Amino acid sequence: MPRPASRPAGSPAPAAAEHAPLALEHFLPYRLSILSNTVSGAIARDYQQRFELSMTEWRVMAVLGRYEALSAKQVAERTAMDKVAVSRALSRLVEAGRVDRATHHNDRRRSVLRLSEEGWKVHDAVAPIARAHEAQLLERLDHDERQWLERILCTLEQGTLERRPDPSSSDEAPASAASDT
């Protein structure tokens, strides 16, 4: 079997009859992921050392700051993150005194999560950093482009959210579920 001609490292692989590689530079999910990771990483560099806070922990805190009294399952749904990752982040945040965990008054199997006073202090220090990064990113767009971006994102989100469970649903996992502990 003949060896393929060598290509410079990092150059796109040629399409062959038996393979159909994705042109990642034009594949929307890949591009959105790269953009998200790049922007989130830039914001994270500003708060990780100062507050000893991981990206997952910050996302959990941001959701709890916006939507009060959620279960771990609801946090995972609102962030579209893995339940195990959310559960670990919540454990660290509770241990650090940044999140308070209580028992739901009607369902003792369900945890209710809120930012603690310390959590709000961290949130209120990090949120302006996140907003500044967002403003810096958006200043590259004119007013019309920003409006179109918002419309496009809403349309894409609506299409994907229709296939996901409703985050406001009150259905909870059994008490033995790791995400609610």
C-alpha positions in Angstrom: 0.0 0.0 0.0 1.6 3.3 -1.0 2.3 5.9 1.7 0.5 9.2 1.4 2.6 12.2 0.4 3.8 14.1 3.4 2.1 17.4 4.3 3.2 20.2 6.5 2.1 19.7 10.1 -1.2 21.2 10.9 -2.4 21.4 7.2 -5.8 20.1 6.4 -6.0 16.5 5.5 -7.1 15.9 1.9 -10.5 14.5 1.3 -10.3 10.9 0.1 -13.0 8.7 -1.4 -13.2 6.5 1.8 -13.2 9.4 4.2 -15.1 12.6 4.6 -13.3 14.8 7.2 -15.1 17.7 8.6 -13.9 21.1 7.4 -13.7 22.3 11.0 -12.8 25.8 10.0 -16.4 26.0 8.5 -18.2 23.7 10.9 -20.4 25.9 13.1 -20.5 23.7 16.3 -16.7 23.6 16.3 -16.3 27.3 15.6 -18.8 28.2 18.4 -16.9 25.9 20.8 -13.6 27.4 20.0 -15.0 31.0 20.4 -16.7 30.0 23.7 -13.5 28.4 25.0 -11.3 31.3 24.0 -13.6 34.0 25.5 -14.3 31.9 28.7 -10.6 31.2 29.1 -9.7 34.9 28.8 -12.3 35.8 31.5 -11.1 32.8 33.7 -7.5 34.0 33.7 -8.7 37.2 35.4 -10.5 35.4 38.3 -8.9 31.9 38.7 -5.9 33.0 40.7 -7.5 35.9 42.5 -10.4 33.8 43.8 -9.2 30.2 43.4 -12.3 29.6 41.3 -12.6 27.2 38.3 -14.5 28.0 35.2 -17.2 25.4 36.1 -17.5 26.9 39.6 -17.9 30.4 38.2 -20.6 29.2 35.8 -22.4 27.6 38.7 -22.1 30.8 40.7 -23.3 32.9 37.8 -26.4 30.7 37.4 -27.2 30.8 41.1 -26.8 34.6 41.0 -29.3 34.9 38.2 -31.7 32.1 39.3 -32.2 31.8 43.0 -33.0 28.6 44.9 -32.2 25.9 42.3 -31.4 22.2 42.7 -28.1 20.8 41.4 -30.1 19.2 38.6 -31.5 22.6 37.6 -28.1 24.2 37.7 -26.8 21.5 35.4 -29.7 22.0 33.0 -29.3 25.8 32.9 -25.6 25.5 32.2 -25.9 22.6 29.8 -22.9 21.0 31.8 -22.4 17.5 32.9 -24.2 16.7 36.2 -21.1 15.2 37.7 -19.0 18.3 36.9 -21.7 20.5 38.4 -22.0 18.3 41.5 -18.2 18.5 42.1 -18.2 22.2 41.6 -21.1 22.6 44.0 -19.3 20.5 46.6 -16.2 22.7 46.4 -18.3 25.9 46.5 -20.3 24.7 49.6 -17.0 23.7 51.3 -15.5 27.1 50.5 -18.6 28.8 52.0 -19.7 30.4 48.7 -22.9 28.4 48.2 -25.5 27.5 50.9 -27.3 24.2 50.6 -30.7 23.8 52.3 -33.4 21.2 52.1 -36.5 22.0 50.0 -39.5 22.7 52.4 -41.9 20.4 50.4 -39.4 17.7 49.3 -36.7 16.7 51.8 -34.9 14.7 49.1 -34.3 17.9 47.1 -31.4 20.4 47.8 -32.0 24.1 47.4 -28.9 26.1 46.5 -28.2 29.8 46.9 -25.1 32.0 46.9 -23.9 32.7 50.4 -22.9 36.2 51.5 -19.3 35.2 50.6 -20.5 33.8 47.3 -22.2 37.1 46.5 -18.9 39.0 47.2 -17.0 36.8 44.7 -19.9 37.0 42.2 -20.0 40.8 42.5 -16.3 41.0 41.9 -16.2 38.6 38.9 -19.4 39.7 37.1 -17.9 43.1 36.1 -14.8 41.4 34.7 -17.1 39.1 32.6 -19.1 42.1 31.4 -16.0 44.0 30.4 -14.8 41.0 28.4 -18.2 40.8 26.7 -18.1 44.5 25.9 -14.6 44.2 24.4 -15.7 41.3 22.2 -18.9 43.1 21.1 -17.2 46.4 20.3 -15.9 44.7 17.1 -19.5 44.7 15.9 -21.6 47.7 14.8 -25.1 48.2 16.2 -26.8 46.3 13.4 -24.4 43.4 13.7 -25.1 43.1 17.4 -28.8 43.0 16.8 -28.4 40.4 14.1 -26.1 38.4 16.4 -28.7 38.4 19.1 -31.4 37.3 16.7 -29.3 34.5 15.3 -28.3 33.3 18.7 -31.9 33.3 19.9 -33.0 31.3 16.9 -30.2 28.8 17.3 -30.8 28.5 21.0 -34.5 28.1 20.5 -33.9 25.2 18.1 -31.5 23.4 20.5 -33.5 24.1 23.7 -36.6 22.5 22.1 -34.7 19.2 22.2 -33.6 19.7 25.8 -35.6 19.3 29.0 -37.2 22.4 30.4 -34.8 23.9 33.0 -37.7 25.3 35.0 -39.2 21.8 35.4 -39.6 20.9 39.0 -39.1 17.1 38.4 -36.2 16.0 40.5 -34.1 12.9 40.6 -34.4 10.5 43.5 -32.6 11.3 46.7 -29.9 8.8 45.8 -28.9 10.8 42.7 -25.4 12.2 42.9 -26.3 15.5 41.4 -28.6 16.4 44.3 -26.1 15.6 47.1 
